[in-house]
Amino acid sequence: MGQAYFITGTGTDIGKTIITSALYLSLQTLGISVTIFKPFQTGINVENHTYPDISWFEQELGVKNPGFYTLEPETSPHLAIKLTGSPIDEKKAVERVRELEGLYDIVLVEGAGGLAVPLIEREDDFYMTKDFIKDCEMPVLFVSTCGLGAIHQVVTTQSYARTHDVTVKAIAYNHYRPENLIHRDNIETIEKLTGLKRLACLPTFADVRKDLRTQILELLGDQGYIQQLKEVFHA
């Protein structure tokens, strides 16, 4: 039986899909059975009528059937559901996670937005992202940027996770520039404040289709990165 891991952002548009892809390619290259699952995807590309994250996983990574519930409005899932009247059953999404855990050693589950995003509005309350995480018994990986605001975003997201008994395993950073003092200090400060270990730091890619795989090969040349992967994913 495999294990699902939930990948969430500490903010909006910070590159969860790139980090998810990097982890997928890294684990795959190490010979580990891995897949990606995007249970809730909002925001259709009106030009080609595709859902960007799902399309990327399918076309660029070759992941089979990564999507589940797709909603055209580019909003929070709970609002997209209200706008479209789409019937959504969170139990079926949980069941799909279980099915994938039976087929793969590792399932990377990419969230929609951050940890406190509401997924479904019910009569008296909301079914939240953290509820889905707990129903699936998934540990979490954070994705963050490195610049101004990163410390606050990570610390407050970590506080929310602790309040709701959500286990956070590690953090990965996007848009990292090693020559930038703020980036370096933010990462060090976040680790001191939260105890979260840095799994990877990815740069801003000029051409992500071409450069991502090259970056993965560079990362896998670092035994420290490989050891971190094995510790986080029990691989």
Disulfide bonds with the S-S distance in Angstrom:
none
